[in-house]
Amino acid sequence: MSSARPDHAKLRVLIVDDDAMSRDYLRTVLRALHCAEITDATNGASATQALARSHAELVFLDIDLAGGNGIDLIAPILAEQPNAFIVMLSAHSTLDNIKASTAQGARGFIVKPFTAAKIQQVLANAASHFAKLGKR
């Protein structure tokens, strides 16, 4: 077995979710999967600031944020970080949410509650995305 770090371990990750329990669980899963650079935010304003500081490449973005809608944050995130791999999080997996998210540029959608295996799949997809761009 190799001790080399997986490609996704190099990704800078931003978690945007107003639910502390969801943020904590996702952060714990990401750390267990060897992601080292993890930043979090609770709303649109703090997400913008955190993105500017962290230059996150992988963004987990909740749709239902206190005082706003995560879908509305996709365009500003992509304006700041054009190659960002944005994955939407929601307990409401309506077709309208999925279509609106992907139309704005999200590359994935995870229904809450999610599993560590689902997050691992997202990390593999993100690593593949960046490898195709020549960033990894």
N, C-alpha and C positions, 0 to 999 in steps of 0.2 A: 504494500500500500504506500502510495506517495504522500509525502508531507507537504507538497507544494500547495500554495493557497489557490483556491478556485478563482477563475477570472472575475466572477461577480464580487469577490472580496475587495476588489479595487474600486468598485463603484461607490460614488458619493450618493447617499440616500437622504431624501427628505420625506418625512411623514407629516401630512396635514390632516388632522382630525381633532374635533373639539371634544371627543370622548377620551378621557384619560386612560380608561381601562383598555380601549382599543389601541391607543398609541403605545402603552406599556407592553401589551401582548405582542404587537408587531415588532417593536424594538427588541424584545427578548428573542423572538424567532429569528430576526435578522442577525443578531449577535451570535446565536447558536449556529447559524449558517455562515459564519465568519465574515460578515460585513462589519467593517471597522468604523467607517465614517457615516454616522447616522445623526441627523438633525431633525428636530420636530417643531411643529407650529400648530396653533389651535384655531386660527382664522385666516382670512384673506390677507389682512395687513401684516400679520406676523409671518405668513408664508412668503410674502414678497421680500421681507427683510431677511428671512432665513435663506432664501434662494440666493439673494445677492451676496450673502456671506459665505455660503457653503458651495455654491456653484454645483448643486446637486444634479446628477445625471438621471437618476431614477427617482421618480416622485410617486408616492402613494397618496392619493387625494380623495378624501371623503366627499361625497356629493352633498350631504346634508350638514352644513356647517352653521353654527350659531351666527346669525346675522348675515348669512349669505349662502350662495350655491357654489359648490366646488366646480361645477361645469363652467361657470363664469371665470374661473381662475386659469383655465387651460390656455387660452390665448395669451394672457400676460406672461405665463410661465414659459411658453414657447417663444415669445418675443425676447425674453431674457436668456433662455437656454434652448436654442432652436432644435437641437438633437435630443432633447430630454425624452426619456421613456416614461410616459405618464400612465399610471394604472389607477383607475377609479375604484373606490371602495363604497359599498352601500348595502344597507339591509333591504333596499327596495330595488330589485333587479328588473324593473319594468323595461319593456322594449323601447319606450320613449327615452328613458335614461341612457340606455346602452347606445341607441342611435345618436342622441345628442352629444354624448361623450366622444364617440368615435368621429363624428362629423367635425368636432372642434380639434381633434388631433390626439386623443387618448389612444393608447396602444393596447390597453387591456382593461378588464372589468372583473372585480372580485366581489362576490356576495358575502356579506357578513352573516354569520360568523365564518371565518376562513380557517384553513388548516395550515400547518407548517409545510406540508407537501405542496399546497397551492402556491405558497410564497416561494418555495424552492423552484417551482416551475417558472414563475415570473422572473426570478433571478437568472435562470438559464436563458429565457427569452430575451431579457435585457442584455446579457452578455453577448448573445448571438447578434443582436441588433448593433451593438457597438463594434463588434468584430467586423461586421459587414461594412461599417463606416470607416474602418481602419483605425479606430481609436484604441483598440486593445490588442 
